[in-house]
């Protein structure tokens, strides 16, 4: 992940892919997690 990639993501200049988000997480020493959840039925 390079600075132009991060700048593009921050500026909203493109739609991030899951691969890009995984690379960002790895660069930040984090784990990328995506999940679907049912809405609360209050």
C-alpha positions in Angstrom: 0.0 0.0 0.0 1.4 3.3 -1.1 0.5 6.9 -0.2 -1.4 7.6 -3.4 -3.6 4.6 -2.6 -4.4 5.9 0.8 -5.0 9.4 -0.5 -7.4 8.1 -3.1 -9.3 6.1 -0.4 -9.5 9.1 2.0 -10.7 11.5 -0.7 -13.4 9.2 -1.9 -11.8 9.1 -5.4 -12.7 5.5 -6.0 -14.5 2.5 -4.6 -12.2 0.4 -2.4 -12.0 -3.3 -3.2 -11.9 -6.0 -0.5 -8.3 -6.7 -1.6 -7.4 -3.0 -1.1 -9.0 -3.0 2.4 -7.1 -6.2 3.2 -3.8 -4.6 2.1 -4.6 -1.5 4.2 -5.3 -3.6 7.2 -2.1 -5.6 6.8 -0.1 -2.4 6.5 -1.7 -1.2 9.7 -1.1 -4.6 11.4 -4.8 -5.1 11.7 -7.2 -7.7 10.5 -9.9 -6.8 7.9 -13.3 -8.3 8.9 -16.5 -7.9 6.9 -19.8 -9.4 7.9 -23.5 -9.2 7.4 -25.8 -9.0 10.4 -29.5 -8.9 10.8 -30.9 -5.5 11.9 -32.1 -5.2 15.5 -35.9 -5.8 15.6 -36.8 -3.4 18.4 
